[in-house]
Amino acid sequence: MSIAHVLRHKGNAVITVRPDTPAGDAARLLAGHGIGVLLVRDDGGTILGLLSESDIVRAVAARPRGVAGLDVAALMLRDPLLVGPETSIPVAIDLLAEGIQRHLPVVDDGGVLVGILGLADLVRHRAPADGGARADRPPRSRLH
C-alpha cells in the first residue's frame, strides 16, 4: 500500500507559511486549525522547511523571553525529507522513525506538493500484515 492511498482517505490540504511569518502567527495557525505542522515555502512554492508544534515548544524552552518576535525561518526544520505518492507506507514509517522529522511532505514527480502526512496517518492505514490495526480490534481507551 502506498502513500497515495493514505492521501485519498485523509485529503491533501496543507497549510503553508512563508519563512518571514512571525512565529506567533504560525502558532496561532497551528492552534486554530488543530494541526501539528506547517509547511514553509517561498513565493515560488519551493519547500524550505517544516515548522511543528514541538519546534515551537523547544524554542520557547530555550528562549525564556519567548519566540513571538522571531520569524518561522529561525525555528523551522530546514530541507525536510520529501516522499512521492508511490512511496510505501512501511518505508515512510521507517523514515519518520529515524526521528529527524515527524511529518513527510508528499510531492509528485514534477516536485508539486500533493499533501503531507504524519506518523499517525501512516500507522492508521498500514496493512494488517505490516502490523496495522485489525478490524476486529476494539478501540483503545485514552485512560489506562
N, C-alpha and C positions, 0 to 999 in steps of 0.2 A: 504494500500500500504506500502511496506517495503523499507528499505534502499537498499536491493539487487536490486530493480527496479531502483533506482536512479543511482547506480553504473553501471548498464548495459548501461545507457544513457550517463553518464558522463565519464566513464572509471575509471580505478583503478590505474593509475600512481601516485606514491608518491615519492617525493624527500626526501631522508633521509641524515642525517649527524651524525657524532659521537659527543659525548659530548665534546671532546677536539678540535673540529673545531673552529678556530678563528671566532669571531663574525663578523669581516669584511668580511671574506669569505662567511659566512652564508648570510649576507646582499646582497652580490653580487649574490648569488644563487637565492634568493628571487626575486631580480630585474630582473635578466637575464631570469628567467623562467616565470615572470609575475604572481607569486603566492603569497599567503598571509601567508603561514605556511610551516615549515619544520618539519619533524618527526625526533626525536633524538633517535637513537638506539645504543646499544653496539655492539661489534663484533659478539656476538651470536644472534643478531636480536631482543633482548628484547627491548621493547618500554620503554624508560626512560622519555621522555617528548616531548613537543612541543615548537617550537620557532616561534613566529609570528612577523609580521612587528610591531605590537603595542608593543610587548615586547621590541623590539629594540628601538623604539621611547621613551618609558618610561625610559629605561636605559640611553639613551643619555640625556634626560631631567634631570636625577638625577646625571649624571656624566659629568660635563662641559668639562672635558679633553677627552671625547669620550669613546667608547667601543671597538674600533677595536682591542685592545690588549687583551681583555677578551675572554675566551672560551664560547662556547654555553652553557655549563653547568651552568655558572654564571647567565645566563639570562632567561633560559627556564622555562616553567611551568612543574613542576615535577609530575609524576604519573597522567597523564591525564585520564579522563573518557574514557572508551572504550565501543563500542557497537558491537553487532553482526549483520550480514546481515538481520536477520529477525525482527530486531527492527522496530517498526512502525515509520513512518515519524512524526506524532504528538508527540510521546514520545521523539524522537530525538530533535525535535524543543524545547520541554519543557526543556530538559537537557541543551541545549545551552542558553535558555532564563534565566537560573539561573545565567549566567554571569561569571562563573568560566573560561570557555574557549570558543573559537569561532569556533573550528573545532573538529570533532569527528573521531578518528581513528576507522576503522572497522576491526574486527578480526573474523575469523571463530571459530568453536567450539574447534579447536586444538590450538588456540591462534596465528594463522598465519595471518599476515597483508593482508587484501584484498582490502584496499582503505582508503580514507579519504574524509570526506565531511564537507563543511561549511554550515552555515545557508542559504545562497543564493541558494546552490544546493538543499537543502531540500524544501525550500519555492517554488522553481520553479516546483517541482514535486508533491506537495501535492494535494490531491483530491479536486475538487470543493466544496464538502460537508464540507471539513475542512477549507474552506476559500481560496482555491487555485485559481490561475488565470483562468479566463474563456476564452475559445477560441474566443469569440466574443468581448472581451475587447481589445481596441486598445492599443498599447504600450505607456507607459508614456514618455513624453519628459524629458530630463535631465534639461531643462531650465524651471523655474517656474516663 
